[in-house]
Amino acid sequence: MLFGRIKPLDAILNVAAKKSLPRTLGAFQLMLFGIGCVIGTGIFVLTAAGAQKAGPGLMLAFAIAGAICIVAALCYAEIAAMIPVSGSAYTYTYATMGELLAWTVGWALILEYAVAASAVSVGWSGYFAGTILNEFLGIQLPAWLAAGPLILGGAPGGFINLPALVIALLVTWLLVLGTRESALFNTVLVAIKVTALTVFLVLTLPEIEMQRFNPLLPAGVFGGFGSGIGAVGAAATIFFAYVGFDAVSTAAEETKNPQRNVPIGLVGSLLFCTVFYILVAAGAIGSIGGQPIMGPDGIPFPAGSEELARQCALPQYAGMLVCSDEALAHVLREIGYSGIGNMLGIAAFVALPSVILVLLFAQTRIFFVMSRDGLLPEGLSKVHPKWNTPYIVTYITGAVVAVGAAFLPVGQLADISNGGTLYAFMMVAIAVMILRRTAPGVKRHFRTPALWLVGPATILGCIFLFLNLPFLAMLVLPIWAAIGLVIYFAYSRGNSRLGRGIVEVVDDVEGDETAIPLGER
C-alpha cells in the first residue's frame, strides 16, 4: 500500500522513555527560551522587505503572522511532548500518516532550513558591509562583491554576495568541528538582541509622526493570491520572523506541570514577540517613513525584484527604509543616532551567525535521520571519526546554503523558506488530530485546548499564508516536492529500512538507535 508504511508509535515511545529527563523548567524559563529562539533574523533583516509589501500595514502583518503561529504552537506542544524524539515534523508524520507523506515533510524541511540559513547569511552580510566595513572601517565593498546579480533580484552591478558566502562556509566548518551553542552563550545573545531592540524602541517611539502612517494600507490588506503584496502578503514573508518557537515545544518533557507551563511559555513568548515586533515596526515607520516604492500601475514593486533594485539606486530613494540592507540601524542613523545605530548593527552582526548555526544544525539533523531510516543513501549519515559529526551531509548542506546566499536576495529566500515551514506546520496539526483518534490512550503531558478549533485554524492559516506568498515562491515547493517524489520512488522506497522489515528509531546524531524486527513488535 502506498500509504501503509507507518512507523509504530510504540517503538518511538520506547526510545523516548529511555531518554526521559528531569522536569526542571517553569513557565517563565520557557518564555525566555521562546523569546530567545524567535527574536532574530526576521526583525533585523526583513523589516525593509515587509514595508515594501505593506507600508505601515507591516504592523498588521506582524499580528496576522503571530496569530497563526500561536495556534500552530499549541499543536506542536502536544505532539512534541508525546513523541519527544529527533526528526520534528518528519518523525511525527512517519508515526501517523506513513512513510510517503513523512518523506514529503522531511524533504520540505531540508529545503526550509537550508534556504533559511541562506537568508540569514544574506541578512548578516548587510550588517557586516554597512556597519562593520562602511561605518567603522570606512571601507566601501565593491558593488560586484556585495550582492547577487540584478537578474536574480540583486543590486545593480552586483555579481556575488561575498560576505554571505564566507559566513555560510565558516559556520559550516564550525559545525563539522562539532561546535554547538552553550547555554551561557545563548543567554548572552538573547540579552544582546532584546537590549538592542529595546534601545531602538526608546529612541524611535518619541520620534513618531502620525502623518507617516498615511496611507496605512497603501497596497490594501489583501493584495491577491500569489501577489505577495498587501498586509497579508507581508505577513507571509515576515512569518519568517517567528520561526523557532517550536523549540519551546521540544522542552515539554523537561517542564514542571506541562499542562499549565507549556501553553504559558509558548503563547506568552509569541505574544511578547508579536507586541515587540509591532512596536519596532511602528518606531521604524513612524520615525522615518515606510511607504513602499510604487510602480507605474500604483502597485508596489516586488521586494527583492530587479525593478525595486533599480529604483533604490536612484538618489531620491537611497535613504528610504525599504531600500536598506540593515533596516533598524539605518533608521537610527536617519534620526541622528548614528553611534547607537552602529551598535545595533554590531548586535546583529554578532548574533546572526548563531542563527545560521542553529538552522544548519537542524537541517543536517533532519537529513541525518532520513538517511539512517534508509530514505537517503546511508553514506550521507557517515560520522567523522575524530569530530563525531555527520560531516558529509554538513558539507553538502553548507555548499548549497553558501551558493544560495551568494546569489539571491534575502526577501526571496525568506519567501521560499516559508513555503516549506508552512507545509510542515500544517502536517503537524493534522498529525495531532489523527493521534487523538488512533492513540487516545497514550499519555499526553500537554493537550492542545479546543483542538477541534485550533487544528483546523492552523491548517487553514498555513494554507492562507502560503497562497499569499509571491507566485514564484509558491512554485518552488511543488517543484521541490516533485523532485523529491522522483527520488523517493527511484531510491528511497526500495531502500527504506521500514520497508525491509526493520523499525529503527534514531534519537541522537551520535548514533543512539533502537532496531526492532517487525515480527517482534
C-alpha positions in Angstrom: 0.0 0.0 0.0 1.3 3.4 -0.9 0.4 5.0 2.4 0.7 1.8 4.5 4.2 2.2 5.9 3.6 3.8 9.3 6.4 3.7 11.9 5.0 2.1 15.0 4.3 4.6 17.7 5.2 2.2 20.5 8.7 1.8 19.1 9.3 5.5 19.1 7.9 6.0 22.6 10.1 3.2 23.9 13.1 5.1 22.9 11.6 8.3 24.3 11.1 6.6 27.7 14.8 5.6 27.8 15.7 9.2 27.3 13.5 10.7 30.0 14.9 13.8 31.6 14.1 15.5 34.9 11.4 18.2 34.9 13.1 21.5 35.9 11.7 24.2 33.7 9.0 26.6 34.7 6.7 28.9 32.7 9.0 32.0 32.9 12.0 30.0 31.8 10.1 28.6 28.8 9.0 32.1 27.9 12.6 33.4 28.0 13.7 30.4 25.9 11.0 31.1 23.4 11.8 34.8 23.1 15.5 33.9 22.6 14.6 31.5 19.8 12.1 33.7 18.0 13.8 37.2 18.1 16.5 37.1 15.5 16.8 37.4 11.7 13.3 38.4 10.8 13.1 41.6 12.7 16.6 42.7 12.0 16.6 41.8 8.3 13.0 41.6 6.9 11.6 44.9 8.1 12.5 46.6 4.9 11.1 43.8 2.7 7.9 43.8 4.7 7.5 47.6 4.5 7.9 47.4 0.7 5.0 44.9 0.6 2.6 46.6 3.0 3.9 50.0 4.0 2.7 50.9 7.5 0.4 47.9 7.3 3.5 45.9 8.3 2.2 46.3 11.9 -1.0 44.3 10.9 1.2 41.8 9.1 3.1 41.0 12.3 -0.2 40.5 14.1 -1.5 38.1 11.4 1.6 36.0 11.3 1.8 35.9 15.1 -1.8 34.7 15.4 -1.2 31.8 13.0 2.0 30.9 14.9 0.2 30.8 18.2 -2.3 28.2 17.0 0.4 26.2 15.3 2.5 26.3 18.5 -0.3 24.7 20.6 -0.4 21.8 18.1 3.4 21.4 18.3 3.3 21.4 22.1 1.1 18.3 22.3 2.9 16.2 19.8 6.4 17.2 20.9 5.6 16.2 24.4 4.0 12.9 23.2 6.8 12.0 20.8 10.0 13.7 22.2 12.5 12.3 19.6 14.6 13.7 16.8 13.1 14.5 13.4 10.5 17.1 14.3 7.5 17.1 11.9 9.1 14.3 9.8 9.0 11.9 12.7 5.5 12.9 13.7 4.2 12.3 10.2 6.0 9.0 9.9 4.2 7.8 13.1 0.7 9.0 11.9 0.4 9.2 8.1 3.1 6.9 6.8 6.4 7.0 5.0 5.4 8.7 1.8 4.0 11.8 3.4 6.8 11.7 6.0 9.2 11.8 3.1 7.5 14.9 1.7 7.7 16.6 5.1 11.3 15.8 5.6 12.1 16.8 2.0 10.4 20.2 2.6 12.2 20.7 5.9 15.5 20.1 4.2 14.6 23.0 1.8 13.3 25.1 4.6 16.3 25.0 6.9 18.8 25.3 4.0 17.1 28.3 2.4 16.5 30.0 5.8 20.2 29.7 6.6 21.0 31.3 3.2 18.5 34.1 4.1 20.2 34.8 7.5 23.6 34.8 5.8 22.4 37.5 3.4 21.0 39.5 6.3 24.3 39.2 8.2 26.1 40.4 5.1 24.1 43.6 5.0 25.0 44.5 8.6 28.7 43.5 8.0 29.0 45.6 4.9 27.0 48.5 6.2 28.1 48.7 9.8 31.5 47.0 10.2 33.1 47.8 6.9 31.5 51.1 5.9 30.7 52.9 9.2 33.7 51.6 11.3 36.4 50.9 8.9 35.5 53.3 6.1 35.6 50.6 3.5 33.1 50.5 0.7 32.7 47.0 -0.5 32.6 47.0 -4.4 29.1 46.5 -5.7 30.0 43.4 -7.6 31.1 41.7 -4.3 28.2 43.0 -2.1 25.1 41.4 -3.8 23.9 38.9 -6.2 23.4 39.7 -9.9 20.5 42.0 -10.8 18.9 39.4 -12.9 18.3 37.3 -9.8 17.0 40.2 -7.7 20.3 41.6 -6.6 21.7 45.1 -6.8 22.8 46.9 -9.9 26.4 46.0 -10.6 26.2 43.0 -8.3 27.7 39.7 -9.1 28.2 37.7 -5.9 27.5 38.4 -2.2 30.9 37.5 -0.9 30.3 38.2 2.9 27.2 36.0 2.8 29.1 33.2 1.0 32.0 33.4 3.5 29.9 33.4 6.7 27.9 30.4 5.4 31.1 28.4 4.7 32.6 29.5 8.0 29.6 28.3 10.1 29.6 25.0 8.1 33.2 24.4 9.0 32.5 25.2 12.7 29.6 22.8 12.6 31.7 20.0 11.2 34.1 20.5 14.1 31.3 19.9 16.5 30.6 23.5 17.6 27.3 24.0 19.4 26.0 26.9 21.4 26.3 26.7 25.2 23.5 27.8 27.4 25.6 30.7 28.6 26.4 31.9 25.1 22.8 31.6 24.2 21.8 33.7 27.2 24.3 36.4 26.3 23.0 36.6 22.7 19.4 36.8 23.9 20.3 39.7 26.2 22.1 41.4 23.3 19.2 41.1 20.9 16.5 42.2 23.4 18.6 45.1 24.7 19.3 46.3 21.1 15.6 46.3 20.2 14.6 47.9 23.5 17.0 50.8 22.9 15.6 51.0 19.3 12.1 51.5 20.7 13.2 54.0 23.4 14.8 56.2 20.7 12.3 55.8 17.8 8.9 55.9 19.5 9.3 59.6 20.6 10.2 60.5 17.0 6.9 59.1 15.6 4.9 61.5 13.4 1.4 60.2 12.7 1.3 61.5 9.1 4.0 59.0 8.2 1.3 56.2 8.7 -0.9 57.7 6.0 -1.9 55.8 3.9 -1.9 53.0 6.5 -2.5 50.3 3.9 -1.1 51.6 0.5 -1.4 48.1 -1.0 -4.5 47.1 0.9 -5.0 44.2 3.3 -5.2 41.5 0.7 -3.2 42.0 -2.4 -4.5 38.9 -4.1 -3.3 35.3 -4.2 0.2 34.9 -5.5 0.8 38.7 -5.5 3.0 38.8 -2.3 1.8 42.3 -1.5 -0.6 43.9 1.0 -0.7 43.3 4.7 -1.4 39.6 4.2 1.4 39.2 1.6 3.8 40.9 4.0 2.6 38.5 6.8 3.5 35.6 4.5 7.1 37.0 4.3 7.7 38.1 7.9 6.2 34.8 9.1 10.0 34.0 8.9 10.5 36.3 11.9 8.6 33.8 14.1 10.2 30.6 13.1 12.0 29.0 16.0 9.1 28.9 18.5 8.8 25.1 18.1 12.0 24.8 20.1 9.9 25.6 23.1 7.6 22.6 22.5 10.6 20.3 22.4 11.3 21.2 26.0 7.8 19.9 27.2 9.3 16.7 28.6 11.6 18.7 30.9 8.9 21.1 32.1 7.2 21.1 35.5 3.4 21.0 35.3 3.5 21.0 31.4 -0.3 21.2 31.2 0.0 24.7 32.6 3.5 25.9 31.8 3.9 24.8 28.2 1.0 26.9 26.9 2.1 29.8 29.0 5.6 29.5 27.6 4.5 29.1 24.0 1.7 31.7 23.9 3.4 34.1 26.3 6.7 34.2 24.3 4.8 34.6 21.0 2.5 37.3 22.4 5.6 39.1 23.7 7.4 38.9 20.4 4.3 39.9 18.4 3.8 43.1 20.5 7.6 43.8 20.4 7.6 43.4 16.6 4.6 45.7 16.1 6.2 48.4 18.3 9.5 48.0 16.4 7.6 48.4 13.0 5.8 51.4 14.4 9.0 53.0 15.6 10.8 52.4 12.2 7.9 53.6 10.0 6.7 56.4 12.3 10.2 57.9 12.7 11.5 58.0 9.1 8.5 56.7 7.0 8.0 53.3 5.5 5.8 53.8 2.4 6.6 51.4 -0.4 8.0 52.5 -3.7 5.2 52.2 -6.2 5.3 51.1 -9.8 3.6 53.0 -12.6 0.5 50.9 -12.1 0.1 52.0 -8.5 1.3 48.6 -7.1 4.5 48.3 -5.0 7.5 47.0 -6.9 8.1 43.4 -5.7 10.5 43.2 -2.8 13.9 41.8 -4.0 13.0 42.5 -7.6 15.1 43.9 -10.4 12.7 46.9 -10.7 13.0 47.8 -7.0 16.8 47.5 -7.1 16.9 50.0 -9.9 14.7 52.4 -8.0 16.7 52.1 -4.9 19.8 53.0 -6.8 18.3 56.5 -7.6 19.4 59.3 -5.2 15.8 60.3 -4.2 15.1 56.8 -2.8 18.5 55.9 -1.4 17.6 56.9 2.2 14.2 55.1 2.3 13.6 52.3 4.8 12.5 49.9 2.0 15.9 50.2 0.3 18.1 49.4 3.4 20.0 46.2 3.8 20.3 46.9 7.6 16.9 48.5 8.3 16.9 49.1 12.0 20.5 50.5 12.1 19.6 52.7 9.1 16.6 54.1 11.0 18.7 55.2 14.0 21.2 56.8 11.7 18.5 58.7 9.9 17.1 60.2 13.1 20.5 61.3 14.4 21.7 58.4 16.5 24.5 57.1 14.2 26.6 55.8 17.0 23.8 53.8 18.6 22.7 52.7 15.1 26.2 51.3 14.6 26.0 49.5 17.9 22.7 47.9 16.9 24.4 46.8 13.6 27.1 45.2 15.7 24.5 43.4 17.8 23.0 41.9 14.6 26.5 41.2 13.3 27.3 39.2 16.5 24.0 37.5 17.0 23.0 36.3 13.5 25.8 33.7 12.9 24.4 31.7 15.8 21.1 31.6 14.0 22.8 30.3 10.9 24.5 27.6 13.0 21.2 26.5 14.6 19.5 26.3 11.2 22.3 24.3 9.6 22.3 22.0 12.6 18.6 21.5 12.3 18.8 20.8 8.6 21.6 18.3 9.0 19.7 16.6 11.8 16.7 16.0 9.5 18.9 14.9 6.7 20.8 12.6 9.1 17.6 10.9 10.5 16.2 10.4 7.0 19.5 8.8 5.9 19.5 6.5 8.9 15.9 5.5 8.0 17.3 4.4 4.6 15.3 7.0 2.7 18.6 8.7 1.6 21.9 7.0 1.0 23.4 5.7 4.2 26.8 7.2 3.3 25.4 10.6 3.9 25.0 9.8 7.6 28.6 8.8 8.0 30.1 10.2 11.2 33.5 11.8 11.3 35.9 9.5 13.3 37.6 12.5 15.1 34.8 15.2 15.4 31.9 12.8 15.8 29.6 14.8 13.4 27.8 13.9 10.2 30.4 15.7 8.1 29.4 14.6 4.6 25.8 15.9 4.8 27.1 19.0 6.6 29.5 19.8 3.8 26.8 19.3 1.2 24.3 21.4 3.1 26.9 24.2 3.7 27.8 24.3 0.0 24.2 24.7 -1.1 23.5 27.3 1.6 26.6 29.3 0.5 25.6 29.3 -3.1 22.0 30.5 -2.3 23.4 33.2 -0.1 25.9 34.3 -2.7 23.4 35.0 -5.5 19.8 35.5 -4.1 18.3 38.4 -2.1 17.0 37.9 1.5 13.4 38.6 0.7 13.1 35.9 -2.0 15.0 33.4 0.2 12.6 34.0 3.2 9.6 33.5 1.0 10.9 30.2 -0.3 11.8 29.1 3.2 8.4 29.9 4.5 6.7 27.6 2.0 8.4 24.6 3.5 7.7 25.8 7.0 4.0 26.3 6.4 3.7 22.8 4.9 5.4 21.3 8.0 3.2 23.2 10.4 0.1 22.1 8.6 1.2 18.4 8.7 1.9 18.7 12.5 -1.7 19.9 13.0 -3.1 17.0 11.0 -0.9 14.6 12.9 -2.1 15.8 16.3 -5.8 15.3 15.2 -5.0 11.9 13.8 -3.3 10.8 17.0 -6.3 11.9 19.1 -8.3 9.2 17.3 -5.7 6.5 16.7 -3.8 6.7 20.0 -6.3 8.1 22.6 -4.8 6.1 25.5 -1.2 7.3 25.1 -0.1 9.7 27.9 0.0 13.3 26.8 1.9 15.7 29.1 0.1 18.5 27.3 -3.2 18.5 25.4 -4.0 21.2 22.9 -7.1 23.1 24.1 -10.1 23.1 21.8 -8.3 21.0 19.2 -11.5 20.9 17.1 -10.9 24.7 16.5 -7.1 25.1 16.9 -6.2 22.2 14.5 -8.3 23.4 11.5 -7.3 27.0 12.3 -3.7 26.1 11.9 -4.3 24.2 8.7 -6.3 27.0 7.1 -4.0 29.7 8.4 -0.9 27.9 6.9 -2.7 27.4 3.5 -3.9 31.0 3.5 -0.4 32.4 4.1 1.1 30.0 1.6 -1.3 31.3 -1.1 -0.2 34.8 -0.3 3.4 34.2 -1.0 4.7 35.6 -4.3 3.8 33.3 -7.1 7.3 32.2 -7.9 8.0 31.4 -4.3 4.8 29.2 -4.3 6.1 27.3 -7.3 9.3 26.3 -5.5 7.7 24.0 -3.0 5.7 21.8 -5.6 8.7 21.7 -7.9 10.9 20.6 -5.0 8.3 18.1 -3.9 8.1 16.7 -7.5 11.9 16.2 -7.4 11.6 14.5 -4.0 9.0 12.1 -5.2 11.1 11.0 -8.1 14.0 10.3 -5.7 11.5 8.5 -3.3 10.2 6.1 -5.9 13.5 5.7 -7.6 15.6 5.0 -4.5 14.0 5.6 -1.1 11.0 3.3 -1.2 13.2 0.3 -2.2 15.9 1.1 0.4 13.6 2.1 3.3 14.5 0.1 6.5 10.9 0.1 7.5 10.0 -1.3 4.1 12.7 -4.1 4.6 11.0 -5.1 7.9 13.1 -3.2 10.5 11.9 -0.3 12.7 14.8 1.9 13.5 14.4 4.9 15.7 17.3 7.4 16.0 17.3 9.9 18.8 20.8 11.2 18.6 23.2 12.4 15.9 26.0 10.5 17.5 24.2 7.2 16.7 21.9 6.0 19.5 19.4 3.7 17.9 16.9 1.0 18.5 16.3 -1.7 15.9 13.1 -3.8 16.3 12.2 -6.5 13.7 8.6 -6.0 12.7 7.7 -9.6 13.7 8.7 -8.9 17.3 6.7 -5.8 18.0 
